[in-house]
Amino acid sequence: MTERRIITEPGHVAQILELEANFPCRTCRQDERDKCRQHIQRLADWWLTEVRERFGIETRIIAGPTEKFPTTNANVAFFATPSDTTGELPVFCIALSHDAIGDDKHNQLQVPHLDLIKRGDRKLAAGIKEHYDRCDMRVIRHRVLNDSGKPLKMIRLRSLSIPVIEADVRESLLDLVEGLKTVTRVQPAAAAV
């Protein structure tokens, strides 16, 4: 897959798995890559079914190679549309980075997505900051540490094999989506007053 794919149904998640499987890597063992694809499959299915149904919102995934390293790296971004007025918001993403040295940087989960509060709408960003920060703090203990011992923005995708980490990630995302839906529902009414 050399172009970005938009995935809206669980039956099409195989396109993401194919993308990951086709990247060459000298560091990752095959069993680790198989586990990575299982985590991607579970997260994608959950996002496109359970999250969509629970909140009554549109969800989709956009996956494709990165511009800088298209033969070894890809981004898989998970979007939600909590209301008609906000449009689509990036909620979290998976970075597949097989050009990186060291296997802890190869398959990363970013919860929440960095672009969520960096969008152009300052009022929306201010309204969702509390929910963003709460989500961020809930998963901070699962993040990779830098050389100074500070947490980076990434969680190793393979760590979702540990039930408590997977539960924390999912619960933090559910709380974030609920907050997004509440903030975006209230915001237009406040503007009308």
Backbone as numpy.savetxt, mean C-alpha at the origin, in Angstrom:
# Nx Ny Nz CAx CAy CAz Cx Cy Cz
5.19 -7.71 -18.11 4.33 -6.54 -18.11 5.23 -5.30 -18.11
5.13 -4.50 -19.12 5.97 -3.31 -19.23 5.18 -2.02 -19.04
3.89 -2.11 -18.88 3.06 -0.92 -18.70 2.30 -1.03 -17.38
1.78 0.08 -16.96 0.98 0.10 -15.73 -0.34 -0.62 -15.97
-0.74 -1.40 -15.00 -2.01 -2.11 -15.06 -2.91 -1.61 -13.94
-4.17 -1.44 -14.27 -5.17 -1.06 -13.28 -5.99 -2.30 -12.97
-5.98 -2.66 -11.69 -6.65 -3.88 -11.27 -7.81 -3.52 -10.36
-9.00 -3.91 -10.76 -10.20 -3.59 -9.98 -10.92 -4.83 -9.47
-10.53 -5.99 -9.95 -11.18 -7.23 -9.54 -10.14 -8.25 -9.08
-10.48 -9.03 -8.05 -9.51 -10.02 -7.53 -9.01 -11.00 -8.59
-9.81 -11.32 -9.57 -9.40 -12.25 -10.61 -8.26 -11.76 -11.48
-7.93 -10.47 -11.38 -6.86 -9.90 -12.20 -5.57 -9.68 -11.43
-5.53 -10.08 -10.18 -4.34 -9.89 -9.34 -3.15 -10.66 -9.90
-3.40 -11.68 -10.68 -2.31 -12.46 -11.27 -1.37 -11.58 -12.09
-1.85 -10.45 -12.59 -0.99 -9.54 -13.36 0.13 -8.97 -12.48
-0.16 -8.72 -11.20 0.86 -8.23 -10.27 1.86 -9.35 -9.98
1.34 -10.55 -9.76 2.20 -11.69 -9.43 3.13 -12.01 -10.59
2.63 -11.89 -11.80 3.43 -12.11 -13.00 4.55 -11.07 -13.10
4.22 -9.84 -12.78 5.21 -8.75 -12.80 6.36 -9.09 -11.85
6.03 -9.48 -10.62 7.07 -9.80 -9.63 7.87 -11.01 -10.07
7.21 -12.01 -10.57 7.89 -13.25 -10.95 8.88 -13.05 -12.10
8.63 -12.07 -12.95 9.49 -11.85 -14.12 10.74 -11.02 -13.84
10.85 -10.44 -12.65 12.05 -9.66 -12.33 13.22 -10.60 -11.98
14.38 -10.35 -12.57 15.55 -11.14 -12.19 16.07 -10.68 -10.82
16.58 -11.61 -10.04 17.15 -11.25 -8.75 18.19 -12.29 -8.35
19.35 -11.80 -7.94 20.44 -12.69 -7.50 20.41 -12.91 -6.00
19.61 -12.14 -5.29 19.60 -12.20 -3.83 18.45 -13.03 -3.26
17.27 -12.84 -3.78 16.07 -13.50 -3.23 16.02 -14.98 -3.60
15.78 -15.81 -2.59 15.57 -17.24 -2.84 14.17 -17.43 -3.42
13.98 -18.49 -4.17 12.69 -18.75 -4.80 11.58 -18.90 -3.76
11.84 -19.57 -2.64 10.80 -19.74 -1.63 10.39 -18.39 -1.02
11.34 -17.46 -0.90 11.01 -16.12 -0.39 10.15 -15.36 -1.40
10.47 -15.52 -2.67 9.67 -14.84 -3.71 8.26 -15.42 -3.76
8.16 -16.73 -3.57 6.84 -17.36 -3.55 6.00 -16.82 -2.39
6.62 -16.66 -1.23 5.92 -16.11 -0.06 5.51 -14.66 -0.31
6.39 -13.91 -0.95 6.09 -12.52 -1.29 4.84 -12.46 -2.16
4.78 -13.30 -3.17 3.62 -13.31 -4.05 2.35 -13.72 -3.30
2.48 -14.62 -2.33 1.32 -15.00 -1.52 0.81 -13.80 -0.71
1.74 -13.03 -0.15 1.33 -11.84 0.63 0.67 -10.80 -0.28
1.23 -10.61 -1.47 0.62 -9.67 -2.42 -0.79 -10.14 -2.77
-0.93 -11.42 -3.05 -2.24 -11.98 -3.42 -3.25 -11.74 -2.30
-2.87 -12.05 -1.06 -3.81 -11.89 0.06 -4.18 -10.43 0.29
-3.18 -9.54 0.25 -3.47 -8.11 0.44 -4.37 -7.58 -0.68
-4.07 -7.95 -1.90 -4.85 -7.46 -3.04 -6.29 -7.99 -2.98
-6.45 -9.27 -2.71 -7.81 -9.83 -2.61 -8.59 -9.15 -1.49
-7.94 -8.96 -0.35 -8.57 -8.29 0.80 -9.00 -6.87 0.43
-8.11 -6.13 -0.23 -8.37 -4.73 -0.61 -9.53 -4.62 -1.60
-9.54 -5.52 -2.57 -10.54 -5.45 -3.64 -11.89 -6.06 -3.27
-11.95 -6.78 -2.16 -13.23 -7.39 -1.76 -13.68 -6.89 -0.39
-13.00 -7.31 0.65 -13.44 -7.00 2.02 -13.47 -5.50 2.31
-12.41 -4.79 1.96 -12.37 -3.34 2.24 -13.44 -2.64 1.42
-13.57 -2.99 0.17 -14.58 -2.39 -0.71 -15.99 -2.61 -0.15
-16.28 -3.84 0.24 -17.62 -4.17 0.75 -17.88 -3.54 2.12
-16.90 -3.58 2.99 -17.09 -3.04 4.35 -17.43 -1.56 4.35
-16.76 -0.79 3.49 -16.94 0.66 3.50 -17.80 1.18 2.34
-18.16 0.31 1.42 -18.97 0.74 0.29 -18.27 1.77 -0.58
-16.98 1.58 -0.79 -16.18 2.50 -1.59 -15.54 1.77 -2.76
-15.07 2.54 -3.71 -14.31 1.96 -4.81 -12.86 1.77 -4.37
-12.29 0.63 -4.70 -10.88 0.37 -4.44 -10.27 -0.16 -5.74
-9.01 0.13 -5.92 -8.30 -0.42 -7.07 -6.81 -0.42 -6.79
-6.09 -1.10 -7.65 -4.64 -1.24 -7.52 -4.03 -0.85 -8.86
-2.98 -0.06 -8.80 -2.23 0.26 -10.01 -0.82 -0.29 -9.84
-0.42 -1.15 -10.76 0.88 -1.81 -10.67 1.64 -1.64 -11.97
2.94 -1.43 -11.82 3.77 -1.32 -13.01 5.21 -1.06 -12.67
6.07 -1.23 -13.64 7.50 -1.00 -13.42 7.79 0.46 -13.11
8.86 0.69 -12.37 9.27 2.06 -12.08 9.96 2.64 -13.30
10.00 3.96 -13.38 10.66 4.61 -14.52 12.17 4.42 -14.47
12.74 4.49 -13.27 14.19 4.45 -13.14 14.78 3.06 -13.39
14.11 2.02 -12.86 14.62 0.65 -13.02 13.49 -0.28 -13.48
13.02 -0.12 -14.70 11.84 -0.87 -15.14 12.04 -2.37 -15.30
13.29 -2.82 -15.34 13.52 -4.26 -15.51 13.67 -4.99 -14.18
13.79 -4.24 -13.08 13.98 -4.90 -11.77 13.05 -4.38 -10.68
12.39 -3.25 -10.89 11.60 -2.63 -9.83 10.18 -2.30 -10.30
9.26 -2.35 -9.34 7.87 -1.98 -9.65 7.23 -1.40 -8.40
6.18 -0.63 -8.62 5.34 -0.13 -7.53 3.95 -0.71 -7.70
3.37 -1.09 -6.58 2.01 -1.60 -6.54 1.27 -0.71 -5.55
0.46 0.22 -6.06 -0.22 1.20 -5.21 -1.69 0.83 -5.05
-2.16 0.93 -3.81 -3.53 0.58 -3.45 -4.29 1.88 -3.20
-5.36 2.09 -3.98 -6.13 3.33 -3.94 -7.54 3.09 -3.42
-8.11 4.15 -2.82 -9.51 4.14 -2.40 -10.15 5.45 -2.82
-11.43 5.40 -3.11 -12.20 6.60 -3.42 -13.28 6.71 -2.35
-12.96 7.41 -1.23 -13.91 7.47 -0.13 -15.13 8.34 -0.39
-15.04 9.27 -1.35 -16.19 10.09 -1.72 -16.00 10.62 -3.13
-17.09 11.09 -3.71 -17.01 11.65 -5.07 -16.22 12.95 -5.11
-16.20 13.67 -3.98 -15.55 14.98 -3.97 -14.03 14.91 -3.90
-13.49 13.84 -3.31 -12.03 13.76 -3.16 -11.34 13.11 -4.33
-12.04 12.26 -5.01 -11.38 11.46 -6.02 -10.61 10.33 -5.35
-9.73 9.77 -6.09 -8.96 8.60 -5.64 -7.79 9.01 -4.75
-7.60 8.28 -3.65 -6.50 8.58 -2.73 -5.58 7.37 -2.61
-4.25 7.58 -2.63 -3.32 6.47 -2.42 -3.26 6.13 -0.93
-3.54 4.88 -0.56 -3.63 4.51 0.85 -2.37 3.78 1.31
-1.88 2.84 0.52 -0.62 2.16 0.85 -0.03 1.60 -0.42
1.22 1.14 -0.34 1.85 0.58 -1.54 2.86 -0.49 -1.19
3.19 -1.25 -2.20 4.25 -2.25 -2.12 5.30 -1.85 -3.14
6.55 -1.78 -2.71 7.66 -1.50 -3.61 8.44 -2.79 -3.82
8.51 -3.22 -5.06 9.30 -4.39 -5.42 10.59 -3.85 -6.01
11.70 -4.04 -5.29 12.96 -3.40 -5.66 14.08 -4.42 -5.74
14.17 -5.12 -6.82 15.18 -6.17 -6.95 16.54 -5.66 -7.40
16.68 -4.34 -7.56 18.00 -3.78 -7.85 18.74 -3.48 -6.55
18.03 -3.45 -5.43 18.61 -3.07 -4.14 19.53 -4.16 -3.61
20.56 -3.73 -2.91 21.48 -4.66 -2.27 20.92 -4.97 -0.90
20.88 -6.24 -0.56 20.33 -6.65 0.73 18.87 -7.00 0.58
18.50 -8.21 1.00 17.15 -8.68 0.75 16.09 -7.97 1.60
16.47 -7.23 2.65 15.47 -6.55 3.46 14.87 -5.34 2.73
15.47 -4.93 1.63 14.95 -3.78 0.88 14.25 -4.19 -0.41
14.15 -5.47 -0.68 13.62 -5.92 -1.96 12.11 -5.79 -2.06
11.38 -6.22 -1.10 9.92 -6.20 -1.15 9.43 -5.48 0.10
9.01 -4.23 -0.10 8.67 -3.36 1.02 7.21 -2.97 0.97
6.64 -2.85 2.14 5.27 -2.38 2.29 5.32 -1.01 2.93
4.67 -0.03 2.31 4.60 1.31 2.89 3.17 1.56 3.36
3.04 1.63 4.68 1.74 1.87 5.33 1.92 3.02 6.28
1.20 4.12 6.09 0.37 4.52 4.96 1.21 5.05 3.81
0.57 5.26 2.67 1.26 5.75 1.48 1.75 7.18 1.74
2.99 7.45 1.38 3.57 8.78 1.60 2.81 9.91 0.92
2.22 9.63 -0.24 1.53 10.68 -0.99 0.14 11.03 -0.45
-0.34 10.27 0.51 -1.70 10.49 1.00 -1.90 11.89 1.57
-0.93 12.38 2.34 -1.09 13.73 2.91 -0.27 14.78 2.16
0.37 14.38 1.08 1.15 15.33 0.29 0.41 15.77 -0.96
-0.86 15.45 -1.03 -1.67 15.86 -2.19 -1.84 17.37 -2.18
-2.30 17.94 -3.27 -2.46 19.38 -3.40 -3.52 20.00 -2.52
-4.50 19.24 -2.06 -5.60 19.76 -1.27 -5.19 19.86 0.20
-4.80 21.06 0.64 -4.30 21.24 2.02 -5.38 21.00 3.06
-6.60 21.39 2.75 -7.70 21.20 3.71 -7.95 19.71 3.93
-7.95 18.95 2.86 -8.12 17.51 2.97 -6.94 16.91 3.74
-5.73 17.31 3.41 -4.54 16.79 4.11 -4.62 17.08 5.60
-5.05 18.28 5.98 -5.18 18.62 7.40 -6.25 17.77 8.06
-7.34 17.50 7.35 -8.43 16.70 7.92 -8.05 15.25 8.14
-7.22 14.69 7.26 -6.87 13.28 7.39 -5.57 13.04 8.14
-4.87 14.09 8.51 -3.57 13.94 9.18 -3.67 13.11 10.45
-4.70 13.34 11.26 -4.87 12.57 12.50 -4.99 11.08 12.20
-5.76 10.72 11.19 -5.94 9.32 10.82 -4.65 8.74 10.23
-3.98 9.54 9.44 -2.70 9.14 8.85 -1.68 8.86 9.96
-1.57 9.79 10.91 -0.60 9.63 12.00 -0.92 8.42 12.86
-2.21 8.18 13.12 -2.60 7.02 13.93 -2.22 5.72 13.22
-2.46 5.66 11.92 -2.08 4.49 11.13 -0.57 4.31 11.16
0.14 5.40 10.96 1.60 5.39 10.95 2.17 4.87 12.28
1.63 5.34 13.38 2.14 4.95 14.70 1.81 3.49 15.04
0.70 3.00 14.52 0.32 1.62 14.82 1.29 0.61 14.22
1.89 0.94 13.09 2.78 -0.02 12.42 4.26 0.32 12.59
4.58 1.39 13.28 5.98 1.84 13.36 6.89 0.78 13.98
6.41 0.00 14.90 7.25 -1.01 15.55 7.64 -2.16 14.62
6.98 -2.24 13.46 7.27 -3.31 12.51 8.20 -2.85 11.37
8.62 -1.61 11.42 9.42 -1.06 10.32 10.89 -1.44 10.40
11.54 -1.40 9.25 12.97 -1.60 9.15 13.65 -0.37 9.74
14.73 -0.59 10.49 15.47 0.52 11.09 16.65 0.89 10.20
16.97 2.19 10.17 18.16 2.61 9.43 19.39 2.40 10.31
20.55 2.81 9.81 21.80 2.59 10.54 21.83 3.32 11.88
21.04 4.39 12.02 20.98 5.14 13.28 19.93 4.61 14.23
19.22 3.56 13.82 18.19 2.98 14.67 16.83 3.63 14.54
16.67 4.52 13.57 15.37 5.16 13.35 14.56 4.35 12.35
13.25 4.27 12.56 12.43 3.48 11.63 12.29 4.16 10.27
12.49 3.38 9.23 12.24 3.83 7.87 10.74 3.71 7.59
10.31 4.11 6.43 8.89 4.06 6.08 8.46 2.68 5.62
9.38 1.72 5.58 9.05 0.42 5.01 8.95 -0.69 6.05
8.09 -1.63 5.73 7.94 -2.87 6.49 8.30 -3.97 5.50
9.07 -4.93 5.94 9.40 -6.04 5.04 8.11 -6.79 4.71
7.85 -6.98 3.45 6.64 -7.68 3.04 6.60 -9.08 3.63
7.73 -9.72 3.71 7.77 -11.09 4.23 7.38 -11.16 5.71
7.45 -10.03 6.42 7.07 -10.06 7.84 5.57 -10.24 8.04
4.79 -10.15 6.96 3.35 -10.42 7.08 3.08 -11.89 7.38
4.12 -12.73 7.34 3.98 -14.13 7.75 3.70 -14.22 9.25
4.07 -13.18 9.98 3.83 -13.15 11.43 2.43 -12.59 11.66
1.52 -13.40 12.22 0.12 -12.98 12.34 -0.11 -11.63 13.01
0.65 -11.30 14.06 0.43 -10.03 14.75 0.78 -8.84 13.84
1.80 -9.00 13.00 2.17 -7.92 12.08 1.10 -7.76 11.01
0.66 -8.87 10.43 -0.39 -8.78 9.42 -1.65 -8.16 10.01
-2.01 -8.56 11.24 -3.20 -8.00 11.89 -3.04 -6.50 12.14
-1.87 -6.07 12.60 -1.63 -4.64 12.84 -1.73 -3.84 11.54
-1.16 -4.37 10.47 -1.20 -3.68 9.18 -2.64 -3.55 8.71
-3.37 -4.65 8.73 -4.75 -4.60 8.25 -5.63 -3.70 9.11
-5.51 -3.82 10.42 -6.34 -3.00 11.31 -6.00 -1.51 11.17
-4.72 -1.19 11.01 -4.34 0.21 10.83 -4.90 0.76 9.53
-4.91 -0.06 8.48 -5.46 0.37 7.20 -6.98 0.51 7.25
-7.65 -0.40 7.95 -9.11 -0.28 8.10 -9.47 1.00 8.85
-8.71 1.29 9.90 -8.95 2.51 10.67 -8.69 3.75 9.80
-7.65 3.70 8.99 -7.34 4.82 8.10 -8.45 5.04 7.07
-8.92 3.97 6.45 -9.98 4.09 5.45 -11.27 4.59 6.10
-11.57 4.11 7.29 -12.75 4.60 7.99 -12.62 6.10 8.26
-11.43 6.53 8.68 -11.18 7.95 8.90 -11.30 8.76 7.63
-10.76 8.23 6.53 -10.85 8.92 5.24 -12.31 9.09 4.82
-13.06 8.04 5.01 -14.48 8.10 4.63 -15.23 9.12 5.49
-14.94 9.16 6.79 -15.59 10.10 7.69 -15.20 11.54 7.35
-13.91 11.79 7.19 -13.43 13.14 6.91 -13.97 13.65 5.58
-13.95 12.81 4.56 -14.39 13.27 3.25 -15.90 13.41 3.18
-16.63 12.69 4.03 -18.08 12.83 4.07 -18.47 14.12 4.77
-17.72 14.49 5.83 -18.03 15.68 6.62 -17.59 16.94 5.91
-16.47 16.89 5.22 -15.88 18.07 4.61 -16.81 18.83 3.67
-17.50 18.18 2.72 -18.37 18.96 1.84 -19.51 19.64 2.59
-20.07 19.01 3.61 -21.15 19.61 4.38 -20.65 20.85 5.11
-19.43 20.80 5.63 -18.87 21.94 6.35 -18.66 23.11 5.40
-18.29 22.83 4.17 -18.05 23.89 3.19 -19.36 24.58 2.80
-20.49 23.85 2.88 -21.78 24.41 2.48 -22.34 25.36 3.53
-21.88 25.24 4.78 -22.41 26.07 5.86 -21.92 27.49 5.79
